[in-house]
Amino acid sequence: RDGEGQKHSLCLFKKAEERRRFPLERRLKEHIIGQEGAINTVASAIRRKENGWYDEEHPLVFLFLGSSGIGKTELAKQVARYMHKDIKKGFIRMDMSEFQEKHEVAKFIGSPPGYVGHEEGGQLTKLLRACPNAVVLFDEVDKAHPDVLTIMLQLFDEGRLTDGKGKTIECKDAIFIMTSNVASDEIAQHALQLRQEAERVSRRKLADNLEDVQKSDDIKISRQFKESVIRPILKAHFRRDEFLGRINEIVYFLPFCHSELLQLVSKELNFWAKKVREHNLYSHF
């Protein structure tokens, strides 16, 4: 048993060394356009967890906020690819729009004995049992029924989940990522105002021949905005302080600026140009 423990420790050490040589930020920036603030927040939190700076009795929990189509799901996938070689087991995606009704709790964790579907088990519990340290994405969590959120709170609070058969799954080493479009309009408007202000400051500095010109895409969401605007919206929607209290990091995804949109278009054109070449055709964009 001591030999197995040493082997496991050596394996963890090798993985940690490999990650140090190829940091998570670098991996994410290779695959995600923009969203530097979100990338740094997520990578820093994961590193703190690995280094023992978070409570080891609780899993790491994120809430990704922002509009659709700006990288929330892709960032979660890239975190899973970084943490797990087997992405099929290591990344679990739950579409929370499928859990809007009270009775769908059973679909989540499995039906209790005597009920239809008891032997099948729950969608989440079945997948977590196969990989207890998976990266789990709860997509559009704002659509989930309150009873499903209660199950999730138990999961976040205790780091374990009991299925319909009474079996407990320990998942303190999992990473849970929730996405939501709640407050996306407010975030987009705030980002626009910050960029406009950054552009005005940049123009003034350029006119005065000053150095340290701030780029309009190099902006940060203010603490005051988070506390006075976003927090009340989240409290009004989820109606549970304890649920919000178990989130380690709320991560903000901003709309793309002009230069990032150009990068997106270029990336898409390069993708299709490669596809065309694979079919021995030629294209010119």
LONU-890763 format. One line per 3 residues: number of its first residue (from 1); their letters; for each residue x, y, z of N, C-alpha, C. Coordinates in steps of 0.001 Angstrom, whole numbers. Each point is the difference from the previous one (the first is absolute). Example, Ala and Ser with C-alpha at 12.3 -4.5 7.8 and 13.67 -1.06 7.14 Angstrom:
1 = AS = 13190:-5690:7800:-890:1190:0:900:1200:0 | -350:1050:-720:820:1190:60:-770:1090:730
//
This chain:
1 = RDG = 837:-1200:0:-837:1200:0:879:1260:0 | 1152:-69:786:934:1131:15:574:248:-1381 | 272:-1111:-707:542:115:-1361:-979:677:-930
4 = EGQ = -1296:-335:147:-1033:623:-830:-109:1490:297 | 105:357:1282:-69:1407:388:1154:799:-571 | 1211:-593:43:1175:680:-556:-131:172:-1508
7 = KHS = -547:-1040:-645:-195:58:-1455:-988:1104:-374 | -1088:106:789:-1011:1036:-248:595:1392:210 | 792:153:1081:636:1296:289:965:395:-1110
10 = LCL = 757:-990:-507:949:263:-1084:-730:435:-1265 | -1144:-651:-259:-815:343:-1178:-515:1438:109 | -487:373:1191:-490:1366:221:1130:1014:-146
13 = FKK = 1209:-371:502:1151:898:-95:376:228:-1462 | -1:-1079:-792:338:116:-1427:-1000:887:-728 | -1288:-165:335:-1037:833:-632:187:1468:369
16 = AEE = 327:247:1277:214:1379:454:1198:626:-705 | 1074:-794:-171:1190:497:-700:-325:333:-1455 | -777:-869:-628:-387:217:-1399:-817:1286:-135
19 = RRR = -891:251:958:-827:1210:-43:831:1252:237 | 1033:-123:855:867:1160:240:752:392:-1267 | 375:-1004:-797:726:281:-1249:-925:603:-1054
22 = FPL = -1279:-319:97:-964:484:-993:-1212:542:748 | 103:1228:532:-1053:542:876:-1370:56:-672 | -1032:-65:836:-1382:1:-483:-320:1263:-794
25 = ERR = 496:1168:464:-268:1249:-728:438:-112:-1455 | 1184:-575:-196:542:-122:-1360:-899:-879:-866 | -432:-1097:581:-888:-921:-723:-1307:703:-378
28 = LKE = -582:692:953:-1288:647:-250:117:1103:-1041 | 1075:786:73:172:1111:-940:257:-478:-1423 | 474:-1245:-140:193:-559:-1338:-1331:-342:-667
31 = HII = -1024:-228:819:-1281:-465:-539:-1153:985:182 | 172:981:875:-1064:963:288:421:1376:-489 | -855:649:-756:281:1366:-461:-533:994:1032
34 = GQE = 875:929:410:-400:990:1001:-197:-627:1370 | -882:580:794:-381:-505:1333:1208:-215:915 | 965:913:-67:1209:-153:815:-313:19:1490
37 = GAI = -931:847:413:-377:54:1411:-588:-1316:471 | -882:-597:-805:-620:-1285:343:1052:-1103:75 | 901:-28:-970:1061:-1016:-43:873:84:1247
40 = NTV = 425:1200:355:876:172:1164:-701:-373:1302 | -1290:349:112:-763:-331:1212:-113:-1509:178 | -366:-705:-1073:-181:-1457:59:1327:-702:276
43 = ASA = 1037:360:-736:1306:-652:157:565:222:1402 | -137:1212:523:517:308:1342:-733:-806:1068 | -1316:-121:-143:-793:-753:980:375:-1479:-11
46 = IRR = 171:-576:-1182:375:-1416:-108:1385:-226:603 | 921:915:-257:1354:-129:550:-33:93:1534 | -807:917:540:-112:104:1462:-571:-1282:595
49 = KEN = -978:-579:-661:-593:-1257:468:1047:-1115:2 | 772:-101:-1069:1027:-1046:-103:1097:183:1046 | 264:1245:366:1052:284:983:-507:23:1438
52 = GWY = -1280:-365:186:-546:-123:1346:-473:1285:639 | -283:1031:-821:-441:1289:551:-1519:128:58 | -717:-1045:-417:-1448:-48:179:-314:-1141:959
55 = DEE = -1174:48:613:-447:-1066:887:-71:-1310:-783 | 785:-983:428:64:-1269:-727:-1267:-829:160 | -860:379:941:-1244:-742:214:-1082:394:-1001
58 = HPL = 230:1084:-751:-996:472:-962:579:-10:-1412 | -836:-325:-984:460:108:-1394:90:1465:-418 | 665:241:-1104:130:1353:-548:-1237:299:-843
61 = VFL = -630:1159:240:-1258:346:-676:124:1371:-663 | -316:46:-1297:12:1251:-760:-1401:311:-517 | -285:1288:-161:-1181:443:-739:490:907:-1118
64 = FLG = -214:-431:-1254:397:783:-1171:-1190:841:-448 | 168:1319:-15:-1068:912:-413:368:712:-1295 | -991:201:-864:227:728:-1243:-929:-490:-1091
67 = SSG = 11:685:-1121:-883:-332:-1123:374:-1346:-614 | -886:-535:-821:277:-1248:-723:1051:242:-1081 | 791:-1040:-264:927:40:-1130:1272:784:208
70 = IGK = 405:210:1266:1238:769:216:1054:-784:786 | -156:-1339:55:1098:-822:506:-209:-707:1323 | -1184:79:608:-201:-625:1316:157:-1522:-76
73 = TEL = -717:-622:-925:60:-1457:-131:1376:-449:-475 | 581:723:-939:1313:-372:-539:1067:52:1087 | -67:994:876:984:86:1079:-123:-1209:929
76 = AKQ = -1235:-392:313:-215:-1182:847:589:-1248:-654 | -204:-154:-1308:549:-1158:-724:1519:-12:38 | 607:1170:-174:1462:74:-14:584:-289:1387
79 = VAR = -697:401:1050:431:-360:1355:-19:-1518:155 | -1066:-643:-496:-108:-1461:80:1115:-677:-792 | 309:527:-1179:1082:-582:-813:1347:130:705
82 = YMH = 169:1075:728:1247:226:733:113:-958:1189 | -1124:-248:671:15:-808:1221:-47:-1504:-279 | -576:-384:-1150:-239:-1426:-273:432:-378:-1414
85 = KDI = 672:-1125:-96:371:-484:-1331:-1219:-617:-694 | -866:-634:798:-1221:-599:-556:-1129:1021:121 | -177:805:-1056:-983:1085:44:-1428:-539:65
88 = KKG = -233:-1215:-526:-1357:-556:2:-485:-253:1423 | 900:-443:864:-364:-213:1407:208:1265:826 | 1039:752:-348:424:1132:821:-835:1252:-153
91 = FIR = -874:40:-1022:-867:1166:-186:-1451:-457:-26 | -770:475:966:-1422:-345:104:-808:1265:-248 | -881:-56:-983:-830:1173:-304:-1465:-310:267
94 = MDM = -601:782:873:-1410:-161:329:-761:1221:-505 | -961:-231:-898:-853:1084:-501:-1122:217:1005 | 85:1078:771:-937:194:1104:-1398:401:-461
97 = SEF = -167:296:-1287:-1346:256:-521:-819:-1293:-20 | 668:-1146:169:-694:-1287:62:-474:-322:1419 | 287:884:947:-341:-256:1404:-824:1150:573
100 = QEK = -1022:411:-758:-813:1148:406:-1190:-389:876 | -325:-1301:22:-1163:-461:766:445:-744:1258 | -866:17:1012:314:-616:1293:328:-1489:-133
103 = HEV = -785:-714:-825:197:-1448:-99:1308:-377:-693 | 653:985:-641:1231:-308:-732:1231:-91:901 | -206:205:1305:1078:-260:966:429:-1459:-105
106 = AKF = -995:-892:-200:292:-1433:-119:912:-281:-1188 | -188:745:-1074:852:-168:-1188:1435:419:313 | 135:917:946:1293:577:376:826:-978:840
109 = IGS = -620:-543:1072:748:-870:922:-512:-1444:28 | -1112:-276:-709:-555:-1349:-21:-1254:-112:854 | -890:-903:-399:-1257:-204:733:243:-837:1254
112 = PPG = -756:271:1082:127:-831:1210:-566:-1394:-238 | 299:-973:893:-502:-1372:-164:-1516:-38:-150 | -464:-852:-904:-1433:-160:-213:-572:894:-1073
115 = YVG = 807:924:-508:-466:920:-1041:575:-390:-1359 | -725:393:-1048:435:-298:-1367:1373:625:-256 | 893:-787:-605:1327:510:-348:1023:-130:1110
118 = HEE = -378:-664:1113:918:-121:1139:1315:-672:-392 | -95:-1051:-796:1196:-762:-383:912:767:-953 | -563:972:-705:801:734:-989:973:981:649
121 = GGQ = -348:529:1162:851:998:662:-192:1377:-603 | 589:1002:632:-138:1376:-478:1068:363:-1011 | -303:992:-829:951:422:-1030:1302:505:614
124 = LTK = -100:855:1014:1205:571:606:748:-1024:841 | -725:-732:847:663:-947:906:730:-1094:-771 | -600:-449:-1092:620:-1057:-808:1338:469:-580
127 = LLR = 22:1229:-508:1214:540:-624:1055:362:1049 | -433:535:1143:952:351:1062:629:-1239:624 | -750:-1089:60:570:-1226:546:1146:-490:-883
130 = ACP = -138:192:-1308:1054:-427:-931:1234:891:96 | -191:1284:371:1133:934:113:-313:1031:1093 | 302:-329:1266:-369:886:1119:714:1352:10
133 = NAV = 1089:139:-772:707:1293:-43:-186:697:-1349 | -1140:-257:-627:-292:578:-1319:-215:1510:83 | 67:642:-1157:-455:1383:-145:-1463:-87:-427
136 = VLF = -905:498:835:-1443:-128:-243:-567:1362:-380 | -618:61:-1177:-610:1245:-479:-1512:-71:168 | -549:886:821:-1452:146:133:-407:1176:-882
139 = DEV = -384:-306:-1228:-279:1041:-994:-1382:611:221 | -78:1333:-34:-1250:744:218:-646:-382:1332 | 779:115:1067:-453:-429:1326:-1221:788:467
142 = DKA = -193:1207:-526:-1141:819:412:-1335:-626:-382 | 19:-1005:-905:-1248:-645:-428:-384:-1195:877 | 883:-409:900:-256:-1190:814:-1073:254:1056
145 = HPD = -759:-1048:330:-1022:83:1049:679:211:1360 | -631:744:918:596:224:1332:400:-1279:727 | -755:-1100:-196:355:-1262:660:1301:-571:-555
148 = VLT = 266:250:-1270:1271:-430:-599:1137:840:580 | -254:1290:200:1009:871:613:315:-455:1428 | -1003:-544:697:219:-525:1354:981:-1166:-31
151 = IML = -171:-883:-981:934:-1126:-173:1402:523:-295 | 82:1011:-854:1296:575:-360:664:659:1207 | -799:662:844:547:622:1208:612:-1057:915
154 = QLF = -694:-1128:141:530:-1114:799:1324:-482:-586 | 35:-101:-1311:1203:-443:-709:1163:964:243 | -266:1294:-118:1044:1012:190:437:84:1464
157 = DEG = -958:-186:904:265:193:1426:741:-1181:618 | -372:-1216:-415:543:-1198:634:1057:-704:-845 | 40:328:-1294:958:-686:-867:-348:-1449:-229
160 = RLT = -1262:-313:192:-456:-1376:-263:-1455:41:-441 | -422:-1086:-633:-1367:-78:-512:-515:-1411:210 | -1210:-113:533:-613:-1312:209:-1041:-231:-1079
163 = DGK = 124:-1134:-694:-922:-274:-1105:-1275:-667:504 | -900:-321:-943:-1290:-592:351:114:-1368:634 | 1155:-657:-169:215:-1325:585:626:86:1388
166 = GKT = 247:1233:458:596:178:1322:1512:-56:10 | 615:-91:-1167:1466:-46:-84:563:1422:-73 | 1075:226:736:608:1334:68:1223:89:-906
169 = IEC = 72:1094:-741:1139:252:-886:789:1168:574 | 1265:-232:325:877:1067:497:566:754:-1201 | -214:1307:-47:475:771:-1161:559:1354:431
172 = KDA = 798:-17:1082:606:1239:504:1055:553:-951 | 534:-872:-855:1044:433:-937:-567:407:-1360 | -1325:-40:-135:-621:431:-1264:38:1527:-100
175 = IFI = -149:493:-1224:-141:1441:-235:-1378:222:-609 | -828:792:663:-1358:249:-474:-91:1408:-585 | -479:69:-1235:-123:1274:-706:-1455:190:-419
178 = MTS = -621:1054:483:-1362:343:-418:73:1164:-981 | -839:-37:-1031:-89:1150:-905:-1403:590:91 | -85:1303:-245:-1298:674:47:37:1267:-843
181 = NVA = -1149:306:-612:-156:1265:-730:-630:1083:874 | -269:-325:1265:-560:991:924:956:1193:89 | -542:1191:-117:762:1269:88:933:216:-1187
184 = SDE = -181:-759:-1084:901:155:-1156:-140:1381:-649 | -1217:543:-22:-192:1342:-582:735:1061:819 | -92:-120:1325:672:962:879:1522:-93:-147
187 = IAQ = 508:-1232:-112:1450:-192:-163:469:593:-1327 | -767:-254:-1071:364:518:-1327:4:1528:-9 | -1014:599:624:-90:1464:43:1156:603:802
190 = HAL = 320:-631:1123:1107:481:844:1331:-104:-756 | 193:-1116:-721:1234:-183:-778:123:1066:-1081 | -1127:321:-645:2:1037:-1039:412:1352:588
193 = QLR = -552:329:1154:345:1268:665:1481:40:379 | 523:-1129:511:1414:-63:375:902:176:-1217 | -383:-625:-1122:815:123:-1221:-26:1426:-538
196 = QEA = -1169:617:44:-100:1388:-471:855:926:851 | -20:-215:1313:821:818:904:1487:-252:-251 | 374:-1282:-216:1403:-335:-278:472:661:-1290
199 = ERV = -876:36:-1007:356:653:-1269:196:1504:186 | -863:633:813:142:1441:257:1325:300:708 | 329:-843:993:1265:178:731:1187:-193:-936
202 = SRR = -85:-1019:-860:1089:-276:-946:213:1166:-951 | -1108:570:-491:125:1133:-932:655:1203:683 | -382:225:1277:602:1119:735:1498:-211:193
205 = KLA = 381:-1246:338:1420:-293:222:798:113:-1296 | -589:-471:-1094:674:117:-1297:177:1468:-380 | -1030:799:258:75:1435:-324:1077:698:825
208 = DNL = 203:-497:1237:1006:606:883:1354:-701:-94 | 104:-969:-951:1241:-769:-183:433:-728:1279 | -991:-519:733:307:-746:1220:140:-1483:-310
211 = EDV = 843:-677:804:144:-1446:-160:-1096:-710:801 | 84:-1322:25:-965:-804:768:-1426:250:-476 | -208:-117:-1314:-1337:159:-569:-776:-1295:197
214 = QKS = -1186:109:586:-832:-1181:247:-771:-378:-1259 | 43:-1304:-333:-785:-473:-1141:-1468:-94:412 | -884:265:-968:-1435:-10:319:-515:-1395:329
217 = DDI = 758:-1061:-410:-439:-1356:326:625:-487:1311 | 848:818:621:635:-352:1268:-781:650:1140 | -1155:-591:323:-890:598:1003:-340:-1022:1078
220 = KIS = -398:493:1163:-359:-867:1114:-1333:448:591 | -826:-993:338:-1281:283:652:284:518:1410 | -621:1094:374:270:600:1307:-694:-771:1125
223 = RQF = 616:27:1176:-583:-646:1179:-1366:613:338 | -106:1320:-155:-1263:681:306:-1124:-510:-899 | 295:-211:-1292:-1001:-515:-934:-425:-1413:403
226 = KES = 964:-826:384:-311:-1373:408:-929:-16:1207 | 306:855:983:-762:-15:1255:-1343:729:-104 | -25:1131:-708:-1221:821:-11:-966:-364:-1124
229 = VIR = 504:-616:-1078:-864:-336:-1145:-201:-1510:-134 | 1094:-757:-100:-110:-1436:-291:-516:-800:1192 | 559:235:1179:-398:-778:1180:-1506:68:261
232 = PIL = -649:1176:-15:-1458:37:206:-784:-774:-1065 | 469:24:-1249:-683:-744:-1070:86:-1500:272 | 1175:-476:399:179:-1424:300:-840:-416:1204
235 = KAH = -40:845:1025:-792:-321:1195:-1488:-53:-332 | -449:909:-864:-1415:22:-388:-362:-1233:-818 | 945:-479:-806:-299:-1148:-859:88:-1317:774
238 = FRR = 1108:-230:701:209:-1293:669:-662:-56:1378 | -228:1170:618:-748:115:1260:614:-799:1149 | 1283:-299:-85:635:-783:1065:1413:519:219
241 = DEF = 202:638:1116:1333:523:313:1016:-1123:164 | -461:-1131:582:945:-1098:246:487:-622:-1309 | -855:17:-1029:412:-536:-1305:1087:891:-600
244 = LGR = -240:1304:1:998:939:-524:1261:-14:859 | -168:-260:1298:1145:-16:908:958:-1147:-237 | -467:-1060:-667:873:-1152:-265:750:127:-1331
247 = INE = -182:1110:-695:729:228:-1255:1352:630:332 | 1079:-648:-423:1341:532:279:312:1239:-823 | -357:-46:-1285:306:1130:-885:-1147:233:-977
250 = IVY = -478:1246:-63:-916:403:-1069:864:603:-1099 | -85:-571:-1199:900:362:-1105:-797:739:-1070 | 510:1152:-414:-722:873:-932:580:-113:-1407
253 = FLP = -885:-294:-964:386:-84:-1411:-556:1228:-718 | 895:749:-633:-379:1272:-619:-245:-172:-1494 | -874:810:-590:-185:-42:-1462:1330:277:-702
256 = FCH = 154:-560:-1190:1249:185:-749:155:1449:-452 | 1223:498:85:288:1322:-561:325:-168:-1493 | 255:1097:-692:207:-27:-1454:1172:-902:-386
259 = SEL = 1128:132:681:1188:-797:-354:-237:-1487:243 | -772:-340:1039:-303:-1404:285:-944:-575:-1043 | -943:803:-486:-890:-454:-1076:792:-299:-1267
262 = LQL = 1000:828:-288:863:-248:-1166:757:-1314:167 | 475:-278:1218:685:-1271:273:-936:-1183:-212 | -1250:143:445:-994:-1067:-168:-254:-300:-1467
265 = VSK = -181:1058:-789:-243:-161:-1440:1196:-674:-656 | 1205:442:348:1220:-575:-565:122:-1479:352 | -304:-336:1255:71:-1391:450:-989:-877:-768
268 = ELN = -1211:520:-186:-1034:-752:-724:385:-194:-1465 | 534:1035:-627:428:-102:-1402:1135:-1007:-151 | 944:16:939:1112:-960:-45:-498:-1429:155
271 = FWA = -1014:-185:857:-580:-1331:203:-597:-530:-1297 | -786:847:-685:-652:-449:-1231:990:-121:-1156 | 1031:821:-4:1040:-131:-1025:700:-1349:127
274 = KKV = 238:-426:1241:620:-1305:242:-915:-1125:-473 | -1306:124:280:-972:-1011:-442:-15:-107:-1525 | 55:1162:-653:-5:25:-1470:1227:-716:-547
277 = REH = 1175:267:594:1247:-637:-456:-41:-1508:186 | -649:-442:1066:-109:-1444:258:-778:-705:-1103 | -854:747:-699:-782:-567:-1107:624:346:-1357
280 = NLY = 1295:379:52:750:319:-1230:-659:1109:-818 | -594:937:694:-579:1168:-655:814:1227:399 | -247:1098:-661:738:1227:310:-992:1133:256
283 = SHF = 382:885:891:-881:1127:314:841:1246:200 | -650:1124:-179:682:1272:243:-968:927:722 | 374:423:1241:-875:878:796:564:1411:-31
//
